[in-house]
Every structure is written in C-alpha cells, then in structure tokens.
Amino acid sequence: MENKRELFQVLTRRFGLLNKNCCSIGTVDISSVQSHVLYEIDRQHEPSMLQVADALAMDITTFSRQIQKLVKMELVKKTPSVRDKRIYILSLTVQGKFVATSIDQTMNAYLDEVFSHMNEFERETVIRSIELLNKAMSKSNVCSSSFC
C-alpha cells in the first residue's frame, strides 16, 4: 500500500492548493482561501459571515480579514441583517459573481480535462471514492481540530 499522506500531499500540490494565488481573473488575483470564500457565498443564499466561516472551518477573526480584502476588491458586499444589525449578510457584487463564475468554469474545465484521461468506469469510481472520503472525513473526530 502506498503512503496515504504522500498521496494527499501530491494531490494537494497538483490541485495548486498550496499556491498563494490560485487564480487570476483579468487584473484580479485571488488566493485559494478567497476562492473558497467566494464559492461559499455564491453557493449559500444570503449567508451570514458566521455561516460562511463555519462552512470553511475558519475562525471568525481570520475570516473577517479575508472578507475585508474582498470588500476592498469590490467582490463582496457586506450588509447588516434587517433582523439583527449585529449580523452581517454576505453577497457577491456583479464583479464578484463574474470572478466566482470564472473560477468555477476554469476548475470545471480543468477537472473535465483530468477526467478525460479516464474511462467512464474509472471516472465514476474516483467520484464515488471522493464522495465516500468526504463523508468519512465529516464523521471523523479529528475534523473538529485544526485539520478540517
């Protein structure tokens, strides 16, 4: 059996998850963390800051700094909740939606290209295996620590 950690290290490097900047869309450079933030804001319907931070397993202080950068870049809008002014609701600006969509299209094209080197059975096996791994990771006790 291969070294499991080495498999994940190589996968992480190949996905570019260790790169400081994951994407350049026009003149905008987006970090990997910022890409995840944009994705979550786009995926959820009018999420609060805490909801997105929780989804990304980020502490609120670190998350707030990322949001401030994205607000300054005019990619994210932060609006006080109508129900509770202490809570901020996040949304993508038009430019933010464009950047998020561009990253999504780039990632999907990359994955399509990678999967094109596999037959249908291999593709389905890999996707099913990733689903199983994600489910197992969500049940792991280690997930409550800094690893997840």
Secondary structure per residue as TSV (DSSP state, phi and psi in degrees):
chain	resnum	aa	ss	phi	psi
A	1	M	-	360.0	137.7
A	2	E	-	-71.3	160.6
A	3	N	-	-68.4	115.4
A	4	K	H	-62.1	-41.6
A	5	R	H	-62.0	-42.7
A	6	E	H	-61.8	-40.1
A	7	L	H	-57.9	-44.7
A	8	F	H	-72.4	-33.2
A	9	Q	H	-63.0	-46.4
A	10	V	H	-65.0	-43.9
A	11	L	H	-60.2	-44.4
A	12	T	H	-60.9	-45.7
A	13	R	H	-63.6	-44.4
A	14	R	H	-65.2	-32.2
A	15	F	T	-76.9	-9.5
A	16	G	T	75.3	20.0
A	17	L	T	-71.7	-15.2
A	18	L	T	-92.2	-7.7
A	19	N	-	-68.9	139.4
A	20	K	S	-62.5	-47.8
A	21	N	E	-107.9	124.3
A	22	C	E	-88.5	-30.9
A	23	C	E	-149.5	144.2
A	24	S	E	-120.6	118.9
A	25	I	E	-116.0	107.2
A	26	G	T	62.9	-121.8
A	27	T	T	-99.0	6.3
A	28	V	E	-98.5	123.4
A	29	D	E	-99.5	127.2
A	30	I	E	-117.3	130.8
A	31	S	E	-77.2	165.5
A	32	S	H	-59.6	-43.2
A	33	V	H	-62.2	-45.3
A	34	Q	H	-62.4	-36.4
A	35	S	H	-61.4	-42.8
A	36	H	H	-65.5	-39.3
A	37	V	H	-62.9	-48.6
A	38	L	H	-59.3	-42.7
A	39	Y	H	-59.7	-47.1
A	40	E	H	-66.5	-40.6
A	41	I	H	-62.7	-41.2
A	42	D	H	-67.7	-37.7
A	43	R	H	-72.0	-39.4
A	44	Q	S	-89.5	155.5
A	45	H	S	-95.2	111.5
A	46	E	S	45.7	60.5
A	47	P	-	-75.3	155.0
A	48	S	B	-83.0	166.4
A	49	M	H	-58.3	-43.2
A	50	L	H	-64.6	-38.5
A	51	Q	H	-62.2	-43.1
A	52	V	H	-70.9	-43.0
A	53	A	H	-58.5	-44.0
A	54	D	H	-63.2	-43.7
A	55	A	H	-60.4	-32.3
A	56	L	T	-95.2	1.0
A	57	A	T	54.3	43.2
A	58	M	-	-111.0	143.6
A	59	D	-	-70.7	150.6
A	60	I	H	-63.4	-31.9
A	61	T	H	-65.8	-49.1
A	62	T	H	-62.9	-42.5
A	63	F	H	-62.1	-43.6
A	64	S	H	-58.3	-40.8
A	65	R	H	-62.0	-41.9
A	66	Q	H	-64.1	-41.0
A	67	I	H	-63.7	-43.1
A	68	Q	H	-59.4	-41.3
A	69	K	H	-62.5	-44.4
A	70	L	H	-68.9	-33.1
A	71	V	H	-66.0	-44.6
A	72	K	H	-62.4	-33.8
A	73	M	T	-79.1	-2.0
A	74	E	T	62.5	35.8
A	75	L	S	-104.5	-24.5
A	76	V	E	-128.4	144.3
A	77	K	E	-113.4	134.0
A	78	K	E	-116.2	116.2
A	79	T	E	-124.3	133.3
A	80	P	E	-60.8	140.3
A	81	S	-	-64.6	142.8
A	82	V	S	-66.0	-37.7
A	83	R	S	-77.5	-33.6
A	84	D	-	-148.3	107.1
A	85	K	T	-64.1	-14.1
A	86	R	T	-78.1	-17.4
A	87	I	S	-100.3	133.8
A	88	Y	E	-106.5	134.4
A	89	I	E	-97.4	137.1
A	90	L	E	-106.6	142.5
A	91	S	E	-148.0	160.7
A	92	L	E	-88.8	141.2
A	93	T	-	-75.6	176.3
A	94	V	H	-59.1	-44.6
A	95	Q	H	-66.2	-38.8
A	96	G	H	-61.7	-41.6
A	97	K	H	-64.4	-39.9
A	98	F	H	-62.4	-46.3
A	99	V	H	-63.7	-46.7
A	100	A	H	-60.3	-43.7
A	101	T	H	-65.6	-40.6
A	102	S	H	-63.6	-42.8
A	103	I	H	-63.4	-43.9
A	104	D	H	-59.5	-45.4
A	105	Q	H	-64.3	-40.6
A	106	T	H	-63.7	-46.4
A	107	M	H	-64.6	-42.0
A	108	N	H	-65.2	-39.1
A	109	A	H	-65.1	-41.0
A	110	Y	H	-61.7	-47.8
A	111	L	H	-65.2	-39.1
A	112	D	H	-60.1	-42.0
A	113	E	H	-65.6	-44.0
A	114	V	H	-61.1	-48.6
A	115	F	H	-68.6	-18.9
A	116	S	T	-66.8	-16.0
A	117	H	T	-88.0	7.8
A	118	M	S	-124.0	153.6
A	119	N	-	-81.1	173.3
A	120	E	H	-59.1	-42.2
A	121	F	H	-61.6	-43.9
A	122	E	H	-63.7	-43.5
A	123	R	H	-58.2	-50.1
A	124	E	H	-61.7	-38.3
A	125	T	H	-64.7	-44.7
A	126	V	H	-64.9	-46.5
A	127	I	H	-63.0	-44.5
A	128	R	H	-62.9	-40.0
A	129	S	H	-64.3	-39.8
A	130	I	H	-65.9	-41.2
A	131	E	H	-60.0	-44.6
A	132	L	H	-63.3	-41.7
A	133	L	H	-63.8	-44.7
A	134	N	H	-60.6	-42.3
A	135	K	H	-64.2	-44.7
A	136	A	H	-64.4	-40.3
A	137	M	H	-63.7	-37.1
A	138	S	H	-68.2	-22.9
A	139	K	H	-90.7	-12.3
A	140	S	-	-69.3	140.2
A	141	N	G	-67.0	-27.5
A	142	V	G	-66.8	-23.9
A	143	C	G	-61.3	-21.3
A	144	S	G	-82.1	-8.1
A	145	S	T	-93.3	-165.8
A	146	S	T	-74.5	-1.6
A	147	F	T	-78.1	-24.7
A	148	C	-	-115.5	360.0
